[in-house]
Amino acid sequence: MEGLWKLSGKTESVVNRREFIGAVAVAPMLARSANDKIQVALIGCGGMGQTDARTSVSTGMTKLVAACDCYDGRLERMREVYGNDIFTTRDYKEILARQDVDAVIVGTPDIWHRQISIDAMKAKKDVYCEKPMVQHVDDGLPVIAAQRESGRIMQVGSQRVSSIVYKKAQEVFRSGALGKLNMVEAWWDRNSAVGAWQYAIPSDASTPTCDWEQFQGRAPKTEFDPKRFFRWRCYRDYGTGVAGDLFVHLFSGLHLITSSIGPTRVFATGGLHYWKDGRDVPDLFYGIYDYPETATHPAFNLVLRVNFAAGAKESQGFRFIGSEAIMTVDPNVTVTATAPEKEPGYTINTFDRDEQEKFLKQYHAKYPEVKPSPASMRNSHVFTYDPPKGYDDHYDHHVNFANAVRSRKPVVEDPTFGFRAAGPAVLSNVSYFENRIVEWDPTTMKVKA
């Protein structure tokens, strides 16, 4: 599957992705031959978890051997798809006790990411943890410490970090083509019930089929509610709302492109305007962030937006606004040069007539009038880079994880990178619900007092 990068009408071939995967697959594996598959268990078999499992297996580098979920119907579905010989359980600790499991995919509600990741690494399992890496900011440093102490491979599941599109944007940014970066805008808008997390609830949802006690974890205990169980993203007790579901993707992409490690100030606002279905998180969310000057770029501002009642089809993307060009990212990379004005213009209508004439004489001497002609038309200098047709960065992210498990080399998104994306995301919730600006130290990854 070859793709083409397009630049001013010219094209150049992109390496065949399948051929590349085949080449890197010969990297040394743990204690097994390169032909043996990494044996993986899925913990949390919801929509994202099953997508992760399916994508992982599709790389040809892994085999799913076990699955864990708090809903019996999902465990039955895993047996239907992967065969009755896979081990299934409601208790993730039974997964971690198995010697035939090399790595786990953590696809649980956000509330469980910290604990299961730490327990898995202590049990000598490698970890692919869905984003956001943590539910609360205090969860981050313990996960980082657990990875360092255990020496296990841990990758966070924000696939843009593996995307060739975002790497091309990184290349453009590093080239200096944008000039001085002033601000970045990013958005993710949706207008569907499923996009707003109104997920389907099975007819057999009940305490016999759902392990409600296990599911709640450290959350305040309540009576069983199938909406809270199957639509957990809508509730602060188990999820992280818009910030953890979508803002964290935008932070991950931004940090990859700019090599930033995070903002120093976080402010968020918004509201619950349309999806008033019992949820307690906003469906319209704005975040404003101050990024400090670094060795690679000057200080800039970031504005994030998510709207779940956008009134149009789903859209997402970035605009990097520099002094020399604007770069938009997703689904491709487009760079539009913004040539500086040849002359500054003037505002002299409030001057007296003599002063106006004097000003115009001096002005036209410095900036002679140019008659309109084809040659005088402004050149926008648009450059566009398109990924291969059908390109899937989620696939590449799982390939990168599997390669790291085999080679024992660093992953593309380790817990430190993952926390520096999740930290300002979850702090956006703190800002919104506590109605205040939050000061954040991206170096120490701690909230400033």
C-alpha positions as CSV (number, residue, x, y, z in Angstrom):
1,M,0.0,0.0,0.0
2,E,2.0,2.9,-1.3
3,G,1.1,6.5,-0.7
4,L,2.4,9.8,-2.1
5,W,3.5,13.0,-0.5
6,K,2.4,15.9,-2.7
7,L,4.5,19.0,-2.8
8,S,3.7,21.8,-5.3
9,G,2.5,19.3,-7.9
10,K,5.5,17.0,-7.5
11,T,5.3,13.6,-5.9
12,E,7.7,11.1,-4.2
13,S,7.1,7.5,-3.2
14,V,6.5,6.6,0.4
15,V,8.0,3.3,1.7
16,N,5.5,0.5,1.5
17,R,4.3,0.2,5.1
18,R,3.7,-3.6,5.0
19,E,7.2,-4.1,3.7
20,F,8.6,-1.9,6.4
21,I,6.8,-3.9,9.1
22,G,8.1,-7.1,7.6
23,A,11.6,-5.7,7.8
24,V,11.5,-4.6,11.4
25,A,9.7,-7.7,12.5
26,V,13.0,-9.6,12.5
27,A,14.2,-7.5,15.5
28,P,15.2,-9.7,18.5
29,M,12.4,-11.0,20.6
30,L,12.4,-11.6,24.3
31,A,13.7,-15.1,24.7
32,R,11.9,-16.6,21.7
33,S,12.5,-16.7,18.0
34,A,11.3,-13.8,15.8
35,N,8.6,-16.1,14.5
36,D,6.9,-16.5,17.9
37,K,4.0,-14.2,18.7
38,I,3.7,-12.0,21.7
39,Q,1.0,-13.4,23.9
40,V,-1.4,-10.6,24.9
41,A,-4.3,-10.3,27.2
42,L,-7.1,-7.7,27.0
43,I,-8.3,-6.1,30.2
44,G,-11.4,-4.1,29.5
45,C,-13.3,-5.4,26.5
46,G,-15.4,-2.4,25.6
47,G,-15.4,-0.6,22.3
48,M,-11.8,0.8,22.5
49,G,-10.4,-2.3,24.1
50,Q,-11.8,-4.6,21.5
51,T,-10.5,-2.3,18.8
52,D,-7.1,-2.4,20.3
53,A,-7.1,-6.2,20.5
54,R,-8.3,-6.5,16.9
55,T,-5.7,-4.0,15.7
56,S,-2.9,-5.7,17.7
57,V,-3.7,-9.1,16.3
58,S,-4.0,-7.7,12.8
59,T,-0.3,-6.8,12.9
60,G,0.6,-10.6,12.8
61,M,2.9,-10.0,15.7
62,T,0.7,-10.9,18.7
63,K,-1.8,-13.5,19.8
64,L,-4.7,-12.8,22.1
65,V,-4.7,-15.5,24.8
66,A,-6.9,-14.0,27.6
67,A,-9.6,-11.4,28.2
68,C,-11.1,-9.7,31.3
69,D,-14.2,-7.6,31.6
70,C,-16.9,-6.9,34.2
71,Y,-19.7,-7.7,31.8
72,D,-20.3,-11.3,30.9
73,G,-21.6,-10.5,27.4
74,R,-18.3,-9.0,26.4
75,L,-16.4,-12.1,27.6
76,E,-18.7,-14.2,25.5
77,R,-18.1,-12.0,22.5
78,M,-14.3,-12.4,23.0
79,R,-14.8,-16.2,22.9
80,E,-16.9,-15.9,19.8
81,V,-14.2,-13.9,18.0
82,Y,-11.0,-15.5,19.3
83,G,-12.1,-19.0,20.1
84,N,-13.3,-20.9,23.2
85,D,-9.7,-21.7,24.2
86,I,-8.9,-18.1,25.3
87,F,-9.0,-17.6,29.1
88,T,-11.8,-15.2,30.3
89,T,-12.4,-13.7,33.7
90,R,-14.0,-10.8,35.6
91,D,-10.9,-10.4,37.8
92,Y,-7.9,-8.8,36.1
93,K,-5.6,-10.2,38.8
94,E,-6.2,-13.7,37.4
95,I,-4.8,-12.4,34.1
96,L,-1.7,-11.0,35.7
97,A,-1.1,-14.4,37.5
98,R,-0.8,-16.3,34.2
99,Q,2.6,-17.3,32.9
100,D,1.4,-17.4,29.3
101,V,0.7,-13.7,29.2
102,D,3.6,-11.5,28.0
103,A,1.7,-8.2,27.7
104,V,-1.6,-6.6,28.6
105,I,-3.8,-4.1,26.8
106,V,-5.6,-1.9,29.4
107,G,-8.9,-0.8,27.8
108,T,-10.8,-0.2,31.0
109,P,-12.6,2.9,32.2
110,D,-10.1,5.7,33.1
111,I,-10.5,5.0,36.8
112,W,-8.6,1.7,36.5
113,H,-5.7,2.8,34.3
114,R,-3.3,3.7,37.1
115,Q,-3.8,0.6,39.3
116,I,-3.9,-2.0,36.6
117,S,-0.9,-0.6,34.8
118,I,1.1,-0.6,38.1
119,D,0.0,-4.1,39.1
120,A,0.7,-5.4,35.6
121,M,4.3,-4.1,35.6
122,K,4.9,-5.5,39.0
123,A,3.7,-8.8,37.7
124,K,6.4,-8.5,34.9
125,K,3.9,-7.8,32.1
126,D,4.4,-5.2,29.4
127,V,1.6,-2.7,29.2
128,Y,-0.3,-0.9,26.4
129,C,-2.5,1.5,28.3
130,E,-5.3,3.4,26.6
131,K,-5.3,7.2,26.9
132,P,-5.6,9.1,29.1
133,M,-2.9,7.4,31.1
134,V,-4.5,8.5,34.4
135,Q,-7.8,9.7,35.7
136,H,-6.3,12.2,38.2
137,V,-3.1,14.2,38.2
138,D,-1.9,12.5,41.4
139,D,-1.9,9.2,39.6
140,G,0.8,10.0,37.1
141,L,4.1,10.0,39.0
142,P,3.4,6.6,40.6
143,V,2.9,5.0,37.1
144,I,6.1,6.5,35.9
145,A,7.9,5.2,39.0
146,A,6.5,1.7,38.5
147,Q,7.7,1.6,35.0
148,R,11.2,2.7,35.9
149,E,11.5,0.3,38.8
150,S,10.1,-2.7,36.9
151,G,12.0,-2.0,33.7
152,R,8.9,-3.1,31.7
153,I,7.7,-1.7,28.4
154,M,4.8,0.6,28.8
155,Q,3.2,2.5,25.9
156,V,0.2,4.9,26.2
157,G,-2.4,4.6,23.5
158,S,-2.5,8.0,21.8
159,Q,-1.9,6.8,18.2
160,R,-1.0,10.2,16.8
161,V,2.5,9.8,18.3
162,S,3.1,7.0,15.7
163,S,1.4,8.8,12.8
164,I,3.4,9.5,9.7
165,V,1.1,12.6,9.2
166,Y,2.1,14.1,12.5
167,K,5.7,13.2,11.9
168,K,5.6,15.1,8.6
169,A,4.1,18.0,10.5
170,Q,7.0,17.7,13.0
171,E,9.4,17.8,10.1
172,V,7.8,21.0,8.7
173,F,7.8,22.6,12.1
174,R,11.4,21.8,12.8
175,S,12.4,23.2,9.3
176,G,11.4,26.7,10.5
177,A,9.0,27.1,7.6
178,L,6.3,28.6,9.9
179,G,8.6,31.3,11.2
180,K,7.9,32.3,14.8
181,L,5.0,30.2,16.2
182,N,2.5,32.5,17.9
183,M,-0.5,30.3,18.6
184,V,-2.0,26.9,18.0
185,E,-5.7,26.1,17.6
186,A,-7.1,22.6,17.8
187,W,-10.6,21.2,17.7
188,W,-12.6,18.0,17.7
189,D,-16.3,18.5,17.0
190,R,-19.1,15.8,16.9
191,N,-22.8,15.8,16.3
192,S,-23.9,12.2,16.9
193,A,-25.3,10.3,19.9
194,V,-22.5,7.7,19.7
195,G,-19.9,10.4,19.4
196,A,-21.4,12.0,22.5
197,W,-21.0,8.6,24.3
198,Q,-24.6,7.5,24.3
199,Y,-23.4,3.9,23.8
200,A,-25.9,1.0,23.4
201,I,-27.0,-0.8,26.6
202,P,-27.6,-4.6,26.3
203,S,-31.0,-5.9,27.4
204,D,-29.5,-8.3,30.0
205,A,-27.7,-5.5,31.8
206,S,-28.1,-6.4,35.5
207,T,-26.1,-7.2,38.6
208,P,-25.9,-11.0,37.7
209,T,-24.3,-10.2,34.3
210,C,-22.3,-7.1,35.4
211,D,-19.8,-7.0,38.2
212,W,-20.8,-3.7,39.5
213,E,-18.7,-3.8,42.7
214,Q,-15.5,-4.6,40.8
215,F,-16.3,-1.9,38.1
216,Q,-16.7,0.9,40.6
217,G,-13.2,0.5,42.0
218,R,-12.2,3.5,44.1
219,A,-15.3,5.5,43.0
220,P,-18.0,6.4,45.5
221,K,-20.3,3.4,45.8
222,T,-23.8,3.7,44.3
223,E,-26.7,1.4,43.3
224,F,-26.3,-0.4,40.0
225,D,-27.0,1.9,37.1
226,P,-26.6,0.5,33.5
227,K,-26.1,4.0,32.2
228,R,-23.2,4.5,34.5
229,F,-21.8,1.1,33.7
230,F,-22.0,1.2,29.9
231,R,-21.8,5.0,29.4
232,W,-19.1,5.6,32.0
233,R,-17.4,8.4,30.0
234,C,-20.4,10.6,30.9
235,Y,-19.6,10.5,34.6
236,R,-16.7,12.0,36.6
237,D,-16.6,9.0,39.0
238,Y,-15.2,6.7,36.3
239,G,-13.9,8.8,33.4
240,T,-12.4,12.1,32.5
241,G,-15.0,13.6,30.2
242,V,-14.0,15.5,27.1
243,A,-10.6,16.4,28.5
244,G,-9.4,12.8,28.9
245,D,-11.2,11.4,25.9
246,L,-10.3,14.0,23.3
247,F,-8.1,16.9,24.7
248,V,-5.4,14.3,25.5
249,H,-5.2,13.3,21.8
250,L,-4.7,16.9,20.9
251,F,-2.0,17.4,23.6
252,S,-0.2,14.3,22.4
253,G,-0.2,15.5,18.8
254,L,0.9,19.0,19.7
255,H,3.8,17.7,21.9
256,L,5.1,15.4,19.2
257,I,5.1,18.1,16.5
258,T,6.6,20.9,18.7
259,S,8.7,18.8,21.1
260,S,7.0,20.7,23.9
261,I,6.5,19.0,27.3
262,G,3.5,20.9,28.4
263,P,1.9,24.3,29.4
264,T,2.5,26.2,32.6
265,R,-1.1,27.6,32.9
266,V,-4.4,25.8,32.4
267,F,-7.8,27.4,32.1
268,A,-11.0,25.7,30.9
269,T,-14.6,26.7,30.4
270,G,-17.7,25.4,28.7
271,G,-21.0,23.8,29.8
272,L,-23.6,21.1,29.4
273,H,-25.9,22.4,26.7
274,Y,-27.3,19.6,24.6
275,W,-26.8,16.1,25.9
276,K,-28.7,16.5,29.2
277,D,-29.1,12.7,29.7
278,G,-27.9,12.6,33.3
279,R,-24.2,13.0,32.6
280,D,-22.2,15.3,34.9
281,V,-19.5,16.4,32.4
282,P,-19.8,19.2,29.8
283,D,-20.6,18.6,26.1
284,L,-19.0,21.9,25.1
285,F,-15.4,22.4,26.4
286,Y,-12.8,25.1,25.7
287,G,-9.3,25.2,27.1
288,I,-6.6,27.9,26.9
289,Y,-3.0,27.1,27.7
290,D,0.2,29.1,28.0
291,Y,3.3,27.3,26.7
292,P,6.7,28.7,27.8
293,E,9.7,29.5,25.6
294,T,12.0,26.6,25.1
295,A,15.2,25.9,23.2
296,T,13.2,24.8,20.1
297,H,10.5,27.5,20.0
298,P,9.3,30.8,21.6
299,A,6.4,31.0,24.0
300,F,3.0,30.4,22.4
301,N,-0.7,30.0,23.3
302,L,-2.9,26.9,22.7
303,V,-6.7,27.0,22.3
304,L,-8.6,23.7,22.4
305,R,-12.3,23.1,21.6
306,V,-14.6,20.2,21.7
307,N,-18.3,20.5,20.8
308,F,-20.7,17.6,20.9
309,A,-23.5,19.4,19.1
310,A,-21.5,20.9,16.3
311,G,-24.4,21.0,13.7
312,A,-22.1,19.5,11.0
313,K,-20.2,16.3,10.4
314,E,-17.4,15.3,12.8
315,S,-14.2,17.3,12.2
316,Q,-10.9,17.5,13.9
317,G,-7.6,19.2,13.3
318,F,-4.9,21.7,14.2
319,R,-3.8,25.1,12.9
320,F,-0.3,26.2,13.7
321,I,-0.1,29.9,13.2
322,G,3.3,31.3,12.6
323,S,4.8,34.6,11.4
324,E,5.6,33.1,8.0
325,A,3.1,30.4,7.4
326,I,0.1,28.5,8.7
327,M,0.1,24.7,9.0
328,T,-3.1,22.7,9.3
329,V,-2.8,19.0,10.3
330,D,-5.3,16.1,10.1
331,P,-6.2,14.3,7.9
332,N,-3.2,15.6,6.0
333,V,-0.6,18.4,6.3
334,T,-1.1,21.7,4.5
335,V,1.3,24.6,4.7
336,T,0.2,28.0,3.4
337,A,2.8,30.7,3.3
338,T,1.6,34.1,4.6
339,A,3.9,36.5,2.8
340,P,4.3,39.8,4.7
341,E,2.5,42.8,3.2
342,K,4.5,44.8,0.7
343,E,3.3,48.0,2.3
344,P,1.7,48.8,5.7
345,G,-1.3,50.9,4.5
346,Y,-2.5,54.0,6.2
347,T,-5.3,55.7,8.2
348,I,-5.2,59.4,7.4
349,N,-8.9,60.3,7.0
350,T,-8.9,62.2,10.3
351,F,-5.9,64.4,9.3
352,D,-6.5,67.8,7.7
353,R,-6.1,68.0,3.9
354,D,-2.6,69.5,3.8
355,E,-1.3,66.7,6.2
356,Q,-3.0,64.0,4.1
357,E,-1.4,65.3,0.9
358,K,2.0,65.5,2.6
359,F,1.6,62.0,4.0
360,L,0.6,60.5,0.7
361,K,3.5,62.1,-1.2
362,Q,6.0,60.5,1.3
363,Y,4.1,57.2,1.3
364,H,4.0,56.8,-2.5
365,A,7.6,57.7,-2.8
366,K,8.5,54.8,-0.5
367,Y,5.8,52.4,-1.8
368,P,5.2,53.1,-5.5
369,E,1.8,52.1,-6.8
370,V,1.7,48.9,-8.8
371,K,-0.9,48.5,-11.5
372,P,-2.9,45.2,-11.3
373,S,-1.5,42.5,-13.5
374,P,-1.1,38.7,-13.6
375,A,2.5,39.2,-12.2
376,S,1.2,41.2,-9.3
377,M,-1.2,38.5,-8.0
378,R,-0.2,37.2,-4.6
379,N,1.3,33.7,-4.5
380,S,-0.1,31.8,-1.5
381,H,2.6,29.1,-1.7
382,V,0.4,26.1,-0.6
383,F,2.1,22.8,0.1
384,T,0.1,19.7,0.8
385,Y,1.2,16.3,2.1
386,D,-1.2,13.4,1.9
387,P,-0.9,10.1,3.6
388,P,-1.3,6.8,1.7
389,K,-5.0,5.9,1.0
390,G,-6.5,4.0,3.9
391,Y,-3.6,4.9,6.2
392,D,-4.2,3.9,9.9
393,D,-2.0,5.4,12.6
394,H,-3.7,3.1,15.2
395,Y,-2.2,0.1,13.4
396,D,1.3,1.7,13.4
397,H,1.0,2.5,17.1
398,H,0.4,-1.2,17.9
399,V,3.3,-2.2,15.6
400,N,5.5,0.1,17.5
401,F,4.4,-1.4,20.8
402,A,5.0,-4.9,19.6
403,N,8.5,-4.0,18.2
404,A,9.4,-2.5,21.6
405,V,8.2,-5.6,23.4
406,R,10.4,-7.7,21.1
407,S,13.5,-5.5,21.1
408,R,13.2,-4.1,24.7
409,K,14.0,-0.7,23.2
410,P,12.1,2.5,24.2
411,V,8.5,3.0,23.0
412,V,7.3,6.0,21.1
413,E,5.0,7.1,23.9
414,D,6.3,6.1,27.4
415,P,4.6,7.0,30.7
416,T,6.4,10.3,30.9
417,F,5.2,11.5,27.5
418,G,1.8,10.0,28.3
419,F,1.5,11.9,31.6
420,R,2.7,15.2,30.1
421,A,-0.3,14.9,27.7
422,A,-2.8,13.6,30.4
423,G,-1.7,16.0,33.1
424,P,-2.9,19.3,31.5
425,A,-5.9,17.4,30.1
426,V,-7.2,16.3,33.5
427,L,-6.2,19.6,35.0
428,S,-8.6,21.2,32.5
429,N,-11.3,19.4,34.5
430,V,-9.9,20.8,37.7
431,S,-10.0,24.3,36.2
432,Y,-13.6,23.9,34.9
433,F,-15.2,22.4,38.0
434,E,-13.2,24.6,40.5
435,N,-13.5,27.7,38.4
436,R,-9.9,28.7,38.5
437,I,-6.6,28.8,36.6
438,V,-4.3,26.0,37.4
439,E,-0.5,26.5,37.4
440,W,1.4,23.4,36.2
441,D,5.1,22.6,36.1
442,P,5.6,20.4,33.0
443,T,9.2,19.6,34.0
444,T,8.4,18.1,37.4
445,M,4.9,17.2,36.4
446,K,3.4,18.7,39.5
447,V,0.8,21.3,40.2
448,K,2.3,24.5,41.5
449,A,1.3,25.6,45.0
